[in-house]
Amino acid sequence: MNPELASVKNLYVVDDDEAVRRSLGLLLLSRGHAVQVFASGEAFLGSADVQNPGCVILDLRLGDMSGLQVFDTLRAQESPLVVLFLSGHGDIPVAVEAVQKGAFGWLEKPCNDAHLLGTLAKALGMAAHIATQLRSRQAALALWSRLTPREMQVARLVAQGLPNKRIALDLAPLELRTVEAHRAHVFAKLNLSNSHELDRFLREHKV
């Protein structure tokens, strides 16, 4: 089994065609992945773990709620799920629009197994990358939370390259020795060595 497939826990198929759900489910299960299938967008949004990384193979034409509406809902919820659309030939312009909005891509029905699995492997690779990024951010936020409010203030000014004397003036009344102590604590708690690393830390993790 592709290691990218194994590294992503959440894999979903959403299609109102029972035959499609069955064939896709069996195909993915035969490749060793536990896939969850849903017959409607409402059922998917109500039960799936949409706040954790994974991949959803989403039919554009569903029942009351279209695949594009499901996709828009995921975007509104800032879901990290990678979306791979299934579309009929006449739906290709809509699928292209969805990709422009951030979907990973689309598969035209009917789709042969090799093409589907190849495209899915790439989508799962992106999902695995997103999962790594989220873990990194969570670890960074845990480190950042160890700082006191004053240390956070000092950290942001240090990241701008300001010298200790200027920081002491900007945060007055604050003694120079206190700024130096805060600066040392910031580097120690965040496991960083200099202001350039601190600036990169703040920008990459958006803290």
Secondary structure as GFF3:
##gff-version 3
##sequence-region A 1 207
A	DSSP	alpha_helix	3	7	.	.	.	ID=ss1
A	DSSP	beta_strand	10	14	.	.	.	ID=ss2
A	DSSP	alpha_helix	18	30	.	.	.	ID=ss3
A	DSSP	beta_strand	36	38	.	.	.	ID=ss4
A	DSSP	alpha_helix	41	47	.	.	.	ID=ss5
A	DSSP	beta_strand	54	59	.	.	.	ID=ss6
A	DSSP	alpha_helix	67	76	.	.	.	ID=ss7
A	DSSP	beta_strand	82	87	.	.	.	ID=ss8
A	DSSP	three_ten_helix	89	91	.	.	.	ID=ss9
A	DSSP	alpha_helix	92	100	.	.	.	ID=ss10
A	DSSP	beta_strand	105	108	.	.	.	ID=ss11
A	DSSP	alpha_helix	113	144	.	.	.	ID=ss12
A	DSSP	alpha_helix	149	159	.	.	.	ID=ss13
A	DSSP	alpha_helix	164	170	.	.	.	ID=ss14
A	DSSP	alpha_helix	176	190	.	.	.	ID=ss15
A	DSSP	alpha_helix	195	205	.	.	.	ID=ss16
###
